[in-house]
Amino acid sequence: MPSKKALIRRPSPRLAEGLVTHVERGTVDVGLALEQWEAYAEALRANGWETVEVDPADDCPDSVFVEDTVVMYRNVALIARSGAESRRAETAGVEEAVARLGCSVNWIWEPGTLDGGDVLKAGDTVYVGRGGRTNAAGVQQVREAFEPLGARVVAVPVSKVLHLKSAVTALPDGTVIGHIPKVDRPALFPRFLSVPEEAGGHVVLLGGPRLLISASAPRTADLLADLGYEPVVVDISEFEKLEGCVTCLSVRLRGLYA
């Protein structure tokens, strides 16, 4: 039977040294972050996901943000090449993990750069944010990797936030959601729903009507509940201080065979 697996990676002891680009650096409580990470992983498991822990990368402060290291489409794992050179060492352990799971592995090659947080999938449409960590060559390599598999790759400008998925994610019906002040071009998305909080633009699809959402977006959670969804709320305050969101902390692999 197809399984739902989620790659996760334990926070580095050096988490507080993680990169920040669009926010002021705040004080990160690493102990609290570990508790929040464990609760996040438990929320995935409680909603039918098998968590697969990637080997820790303790020398890489940002390594908990495992989504940035790889992009999945069908059974193909495209290993990223971050525009932040200091983050490129994070990919080795992730490459080993996806290979063990039976994925076909491909890579972003120089001069291309890509962070996985810049890639949003909505059905067979793959939006790729062209921003600070992902360049035009990276966007083109995503096209080359996924279009032969049936994807439609759409490039989207990103200037107001770190990654495309720092601004927008998609609901199960393909509607893209985001907080308007953080979205460069809402009109690029066929169906767009404005939400009242920046963190409300970030949801993880857990299956059926269930959506993982941050505790820092209560009004958005209420809005989504009113639309018939079931918000599953997690507190990720320490990761949000480092521009993280609920999508960053896992890589969801659907449809792999156990």
C-alpha positions as CSV (number, residue, x, y, z in Angstrom):
1,M,0.0,0.0,0.0
2,P,1.2,3.6,-0.6
3,S,2.5,5.2,2.6
4,K,2.7,8.7,3.9
5,K,6.2,9.4,5.2
6,A,7.6,12.7,6.5
7,L,11.3,13.4,6.7
8,I,12.3,15.4,9.8
9,R,15.6,16.4,11.3
10,R,16.4,17.1,15.0
11,P,17.5,20.7,15.7
12,S,21.2,21.4,15.9
13,P,22.6,22.6,19.3
14,R,23.7,25.6,17.2
15,L,20.1,26.4,16.1
16,A,20.3,30.0,17.6
17,E,23.1,30.8,15.1
18,G,20.7,30.1,12.1
19,L,20.6,32.6,9.2
20,V,18.1,35.5,9.2
21,T,17.5,37.8,6.3
22,H,14.1,39.5,6.4
23,V,13.6,39.7,10.2
24,E,15.5,41.1,13.2
25,R,17.4,38.4,15.1
26,G,15.7,37.4,18.3
27,T,16.8,35.3,21.2
28,V,16.1,31.6,20.4
29,D,15.5,29.2,23.3
30,V,17.1,26.0,22.0
31,G,15.6,23.8,24.7
32,L,12.1,25.1,24.0
33,A,12.7,24.6,20.3
34,L,13.5,21.0,20.8
35,E,10.2,20.5,22.8
36,Q,8.3,22.3,20.0
37,W,10.0,20.1,17.3
38,E,9.0,16.9,19.2
39,A,5.4,18.1,19.5
40,Y,5.4,18.9,15.7
41,A,6.7,15.4,14.9
42,E,4.0,13.9,17.2
43,A,1.3,16.0,15.4
44,L,2.4,14.4,12.1
45,R,2.3,10.9,13.5
46,A,-1.1,11.5,15.2
47,N,-2.4,12.4,11.7
48,G,-1.2,9.3,9.9
49,W,2.3,10.2,8.9
50,E,5.3,7.9,9.5
51,T,8.2,10.2,10.5
52,V,11.7,9.3,9.2
53,E,14.4,11.0,11.0
54,V,17.3,12.2,8.9
55,D,20.7,11.9,10.6
56,P,21.4,15.0,12.6
57,A,23.7,17.7,11.2
58,D,24.8,19.4,14.4
59,D,27.4,21.6,12.7
60,C,24.7,23.1,10.5
61,P,22.5,25.6,12.5
62,D,19.7,25.6,10.0
63,S,19.6,21.9,9.4
64,V,16.2,21.4,11.2
65,F,14.6,23.2,8.2
66,V,14.9,20.0,6.2
67,E,12.4,21.1,3.5
68,D,15.1,23.4,2.0
69,T,17.3,20.4,1.1
70,V,15.1,18.5,-1.3
71,V,12.0,18.8,-3.5
72,M,9.8,15.8,-4.1
73,Y,7.7,15.2,-7.2
74,R,6.1,11.8,-7.6
75,N,9.0,9.4,-6.7
76,V,11.8,11.8,-7.8
77,A,13.9,13.6,-5.1
78,L,15.6,16.7,-6.4
79,I,18.5,17.5,-4.1
80,A,18.7,21.3,-3.7
81,R,21.7,23.5,-3.8
82,S,21.1,26.5,-1.5
83,G,21.8,30.0,-2.5
84,A,23.3,30.3,1.0
85,E,26.6,28.5,0.6
86,S,26.8,27.8,4.4
87,R,23.7,25.5,4.1
88,R,25.0,23.2,1.3
89,A,26.5,20.7,3.7
90,E,22.9,19.9,4.9
91,T,22.0,17.9,1.8
92,A,24.3,14.8,2.3
93,G,22.2,13.2,5.0
94,V,18.9,13.9,3.2
95,E,20.2,12.4,0.0
96,E,21.0,9.2,1.9
97,A,17.6,9.1,3.5
98,V,15.6,9.5,0.3
99,A,17.7,7.0,-1.5
100,R,17.0,4.5,1.3
101,L,13.3,5.1,0.8
102,G,13.6,4.1,-2.9
103,C,13.4,7.5,-4.4
104,S,15.0,8.3,-7.8
105,V,17.6,11.0,-6.9
106,N,18.5,14.0,-9.1
107,W,20.4,17.1,-8.3
108,I,20.6,20.9,-8.8
109,W,23.9,21.6,-10.4
110,E,26.1,24.7,-10.5
111,P,25.4,27.5,-11.5
112,G,21.9,26.7,-10.3
113,T,20.7,27.4,-6.8
114,L,17.5,26.3,-5.2
115,D,16.1,26.1,-1.7
116,G,13.2,23.6,-1.3
117,G,11.2,26.3,0.6
118,D,10.9,28.1,-2.8
119,V,8.9,25.2,-4.3
120,L,5.1,25.0,-3.8
121,K,3.1,22.1,-5.4
122,A,-0.6,22.4,-6.1
123,G,-1.7,19.3,-7.9
124,D,0.6,19.0,-11.0
125,T,1.5,22.7,-10.9
126,V,4.9,23.4,-9.4
127,Y,5.4,27.0,-8.5
128,V,9.1,28.0,-8.0
129,G,10.0,31.2,-6.3
130,R,12.8,33.2,-7.9
131,G,14.3,35.0,-4.9
132,G,17.3,35.4,-2.7
133,R,18.1,31.6,-2.4
134,T,16.9,30.4,-5.8
135,N,18.2,31.7,-9.1
136,A,17.0,31.5,-12.7
137,A,19.3,28.5,-13.5
138,G,17.7,26.7,-10.5
139,V,14.2,27.4,-11.8
140,Q,15.2,26.0,-15.2
141,Q,16.6,22.8,-13.7
142,V,13.4,22.3,-11.8
143,R,11.6,22.5,-15.2
144,E,14.1,20.0,-16.7
145,A,13.6,17.5,-13.8
146,F,9.8,17.6,-13.4
147,E,8.2,18.6,-16.6
148,P,9.0,15.3,-18.3
149,L,7.0,13.7,-15.4
150,G,3.9,15.8,-16.2
151,A,4.5,18.8,-14.0
152,R,3.7,22.4,-15.1
153,V,6.4,24.6,-13.7
154,V,5.5,28.3,-13.0
155,A,8.2,30.8,-11.9
156,V,7.1,33.3,-9.3
157,P,9.0,36.4,-8.1
158,V,9.8,36.5,-4.4
159,S,11.2,39.7,-2.9
160,K,9.3,40.4,0.4
161,V,10.1,37.1,2.3
162,L,12.9,34.5,2.4
163,H,11.1,31.8,0.4
164,L,8.0,31.4,-1.7
165,K,6.5,29.2,1.0
166,S,7.3,32.0,3.5
167,A,4.5,33.9,1.7
168,V,2.1,31.3,0.3
169,T,1.0,27.6,0.5
170,A,-2.0,25.8,-1.0
171,L,-5.2,24.3,0.3
172,P,-6.2,20.8,-0.7
173,D,-8.4,22.1,-3.6
174,G,-5.4,24.1,-5.0
175,T,-6.4,27.5,-3.7
176,V,-3.3,29.4,-2.8
177,I,-3.4,31.3,0.5
178,G,-1.2,34.1,1.7
179,H,-1.0,37.4,3.6
180,I,-1.2,40.0,0.9
181,P,1.6,42.3,2.2
182,K,4.1,39.4,1.8
183,V,3.0,38.2,-1.6
184,D,4.7,39.8,-4.7
185,R,2.1,38.8,-7.3
186,P,-1.2,37.3,-6.0
187,A,-2.6,37.5,-9.6
188,L,-0.2,34.8,-10.7
189,F,-2.3,32.2,-8.8
190,P,-5.6,31.2,-10.5
191,R,-7.4,31.0,-7.1
192,F,-6.0,33.1,-4.2
193,L,-7.4,33.5,-0.7
194,S,-6.1,36.4,1.4
195,V,-5.5,35.5,5.1
196,P,-5.2,37.9,8.0
197,E,-1.8,36.9,9.4
198,E,1.6,36.3,7.9
199,A,1.9,32.9,9.6
200,G,-1.6,32.0,8.3
201,G,-0.1,31.7,4.8
202,H,1.7,28.5,5.9
203,V,-0.2,25.2,6.1
204,V,0.8,21.6,5.8
205,L,-1.8,19.3,4.2
206,L,-2.2,16.3,6.6
207,G,-4.9,14.5,4.7
208,G,-8.6,15.1,4.2
209,P,-9.7,18.4,5.7
210,R,-6.8,18.5,8.3
211,L,-4.3,21.3,8.0
212,L,-1.3,21.8,10.2
213,I,-1.0,25.5,11.1
214,S,1.0,27.7,13.6
215,A,-0.4,28.8,16.9
216,S,0.7,32.4,15.8
217,A,-2.2,32.4,13.2
218,P,-5.4,32.0,15.3
219,R,-7.6,34.2,13.1
220,T,-6.5,32.3,10.0
221,A,-7.2,29.0,11.8
222,D,-10.7,30.3,12.5
223,L,-11.2,31.3,8.9
224,L,-10.1,27.9,7.6
225,A,-12.3,26.2,10.1
226,D,-15.3,28.3,8.9
227,L,-14.5,27.0,5.4
228,G,-14.8,23.4,6.5
229,Y,-11.2,22.6,7.3
230,E,-9.8,21.1,10.5
231,P,-6.8,23.1,11.8
232,V,-4.2,21.2,13.8
233,V,-2.4,23.8,15.7
234,V,1.3,23.6,16.7
235,D,3.5,26.2,18.5
236,I,6.7,26.8,16.6
237,S,7.6,30.2,18.0
238,E,11.3,29.5,18.3
239,F,11.6,28.5,14.6
240,E,9.6,31.5,13.5
241,K,12.3,33.7,15.0
242,L,14.6,32.2,12.3
243,E,12.0,32.7,9.5
244,G,10.8,29.1,9.8
245,C,7.2,28.0,9.3
246,V,5.3,24.7,9.6
247,T,6.3,23.6,6.1
248,C,10.0,24.0,6.7
249,L,10.3,21.4,9.4
250,S,9.4,18.3,7.3
251,V,9.4,16.9,3.8
252,R,6.2,15.1,3.0
253,L,6.5,12.1,0.7
254,R,3.1,10.8,-0.5
255,G,2.5,7.7,-2.6
256,L,5.7,5.8,-1.9
257,Y,5.3,2.1,-1.5
258,A,6.4,0.7,1.8
